[in-house]
Amino acid sequence: MLSALVSVPLYFGEELGWQGYMLPRLVQRGRIRGLLLGGAIWGAWHVPMTALGGSYRGHTVVLGIPAAVVTAMLLGTVMAVVRLATGSV
């Protein structure tokens, strides 16, 4: 319960920052470029957590960090397309 109380506001703030603020500014430079760049930035943002073992437990950092960045680029692109299509964060 404590984790949810701390995490939910952080996730909400993160989505407002990525999807609400950053994404509209990135797609001004071209939709595909903006979507991929946004995913790469989102992936880079999570590199410290991955390096500390927060993602891909049991795998080396050399494998975990690229996997996290690629996953963020793919997932971030899907989320961004939905955000742009609906106009809602």
ABEGO torsion letter per residue (X at the ends): XAAAAAAAAAAAAAAAAAAAAAAAAAAAAEAAAAAAAAAAAAAAAAAAAAAAGABGBGBBAAAAAAAAAAAAAAAAAAAAAAAAAAGBX
